[in-house]
């Protein structure tokens, strides 16, 4: 059974980068250049493998009759040998993807942790700004009460004799209102910064999940290579039987070997779409 998840992960990760994901995550443009280069090479090799499997599948399904069986099998075995060589190259490249991916994965984890810490610090700063704004608002209300016109009417001459104090209260109220505006602006700016950090962190989490998927591409390629290599011992005996003699008995034995190979060949055809990385 094919595991398409890592290969889908390669396509999705490349699409995420192409859509501007690196910028949305607040990362430098070259943050994952090594991994992207490895993925690009791997994608080419995987697509080449997919095309080779198409040829193998076509040759298998168009296997000639008894008179053409030897030639058809010979062509199939040649195609199979070439594809095995391609798969080894692709598997080696998958290892390079894993090495580069592990480096990026560690950096992403550190970035996520840093952003999480900054978000917590920003939340605390917002709370401090809001508390200071509330304290200034409370003090401003008290200062405003002292400047209430009704108080001057009520106290009459007292207001005249305390005119200097009234000016001080008015100055204090103006300062408090300015302080309220400052803290309000600080809180708004801090919220905006926290929101941006949240966007960065969300994109980083998406990137981490995407990179994590491609980290198993080497295991899946090894599985594919093992399945591919296993076809040789199943098909070669059929060819050898025909090569000995094209007698009816040998053809029957050859067809028995081919039937044994059929489930593996059918399974191999399912890799065609899996390896076709966009």
N, C-alpha and C positions, 0 to 999 in steps of 0.2 A: 504493500500500500504506500502510495506517495504521501509525503508530508509537504504540502504546498505552502505552509505558513511562512517559512523563512524566505521563500522566493517571492511570495506576495509582499512580505515585509520589505524586500529590496525595492520593489516597484513603488510601494507606498512611501518609503523613506525618500526615495529620489523625487517623487512627486511633491512631498512636503517641502523639500529644499527648493525645488523649482517654483513653488508657490510663494516663496519669501519667508519660509518658516524660520530660517536662521536669524533674519532681521526681527521677526515678531518675538523671538525668544531673547532679544537683546544681546545677541552674541556677535563677535567679530566675523567678518565674511569668511575668513580662513579657518574658522573654528574646527571644522571637520573635513578639511581638504584632503587629508591622507585617506580617510575612510571613503570619501566620495570617489577618489581616483581608483581605489581598489574595487569599489562596487561597479564602476563603469567598465573596468576590464572584465570583471566577473560576469556582468550582464551580457557582454559580447560573447564570451565563451559559452555561457548557458544557452543563449539563442542559437549559436552554432550547433550545440548539442541537440537542441530541439529540431533543427533542420535535418541533422543527420538521422535522428530517430524517425522523421517523416520518410526519409529514403528507405530506412530499414523496414519500416512498417509497410511501405508500398511494395517493396521487394517480397516481403513475407506474404502479403495478401495476393500477390500476383505470381505466386510460385507456379512454375510451369508444370506440365503433365510429366508422366514418367520419362518421356524422351528428353525433356528439358530440365529435369529435376537436378541433375548434377551441376549444370551450368548455373541454375538459379541459386542453388545452395552455395556454390563457390562464390558467386557475387555477394550473397548475403554474409558469408563469413569474412570476406574482404571488408565490406562495409562495417561489420561488427568490430573487426580489429582496429580499423581507423577510428571508430567512435570510442573504443576503449582508451586509445591514446589521447583523444580529445578530453575524455572524462578525467583522466589523470591530471592533465594540465588544469582543468577547471577546479578539480578538488584541491590542488595546490594553491590556486588563487583564492579559493574559499577560506583556506587557512590564513592567507594574508588579510582577508576581510575580517576574520575573527580577531587577529592581532590588533589591527587598526581600530576595530570596533570596541575592543576592551579598553583601549586608551581613552577613546572618546567617552565611553560609558562612565569611567571613573571621574572624568572632568565634569560630566553632566551632573553626577551625583553631588559633587562638591558645589556646583553652581546652584543646584536646588536647595542644598543646605544653607548656603549663604543667603539666598533670597528669602528663605523661610525665616532666618534670623533677622534680616532687615525688615521684613513685614511685621514681626513681633515688636521690634524696636520702634517702628513707625506707628504701630497701634498704641504703644505706650506714650509716644510723643503727642499723638492726637488727644489722648486722654488728658495729658498735662495741659495742653493748650486750651482744651474745653474747660478744665477746672479753673484755670487762670481767667478765662473769659467770664465764667460764672461768678467768680469772686469779684472781678471788676464790675460786672453788671450789678451785683448786690451793693457794692460800695457806691456805684453811680446812683442807684435808686435812693440810698440814704442821703447822698449829697443833694440830689434833686428835691428831696422832701424838705431839706433845710432852706431851699430857695423858693419854696412854694409861696406864691404871691399872697395867698390867704394868711400866711403867718405874719407877713409884714403889716397887713391891715389889722390883724388881731393884736399885734404887739405895739403898733403905733410908733411912738418915738423911739422905742427900743431898736427898731429896724434902722432908724436914722443914725443912732449912736453906734450901731454895729455894722455900718455900711462897709467898713474895711474888711470885716469878717465875711460879709456877703461876697465881696470880690474874691476872697480866698476860696470860698466854697465854689464859686462859679469856675475859677481856674482849676480847682481840683476836679470838678465835674467834667470839664473839657478834657483834662488829662485822662480821666477814667474812660471817657467815651473813645478817646484815641487808642487807649490800651485795649478796649473791647474790639475795636476794628482790627488792630494788629493781631491779636490772638485769633480772631475769627478768620483772618487771612491766612495765618499760619496753619490752622486746622484744615482749611480748604486745600491748601497746597500739599499738606501732608497726606490728606485723603487721596488726592490725585496721584501722588507718588506711590502710595500704597497700592492703589488700583493698577498702576503700571507694573509694579513689582508682581502683583497677582497674575497679570497677563503673561509676563515673562515666565513666571513659575509654571503656569498651566502649559505653555508651549514647551518648556523644558521637560515636563513630565511626559508630554506626548512624544517628544524626541527620545527620551529615555526608553519608553515602551517600544518605539520603532527600532531603535538600535538593539535592544534586547532581543527582538525577534530575529534579526539577521545574524546574531551571534551563534545561532545553531545551524547556519547554512553549511558549515563544514561537515557536520554530522549527517545532514540530509544528503549532501553530495557523496559522502562515503557510502551511505545506504544505496544510492543510485548506482554508484560504481560497482558495488558488490552484486547488485541485481544484474547489471550489464555483463560483468565478467562471467557470471553463472550461466549465461546463455551459451557460451562457447562449448563447454563440456556436454551440453544437451544437443547442440546442432552438429558438432564435429563427428560423432559416431554415425550419424545418418549419412554424412558425406563420405565417410570412409567405407561404409557398406556399399554405396553405389560405385565408389572408385574401384573396389575389388572386382566387381562384376555387375553388369546391369541385368542379371538374372532376376526373374520374378520374385524368387525367395528373398533376395537381398533388397529389392525394392520394398517388399513388405516390411522387412526389418527396419529399413530406413524410415518408412512412414510411421512405424511405431515410435521411433526416436523423435520424429517431428511432432507427433501427438503429445509426447511427454513435454516437449518444449513449448507447446501452444499456450498453456496458462501463463508462463513467464513472458512470452512474447506479447500476449494480450495486456499483461500488467505493464510491460515496458511502454506500450503505446500510450498509456495514461500519463506518462512523464512528458509527453510532447507539449501539452498546454502548460504543465507545471514549470517547465524550463524556459518557456517563452516569456521572458521578462521585458516589460515595457519601460 
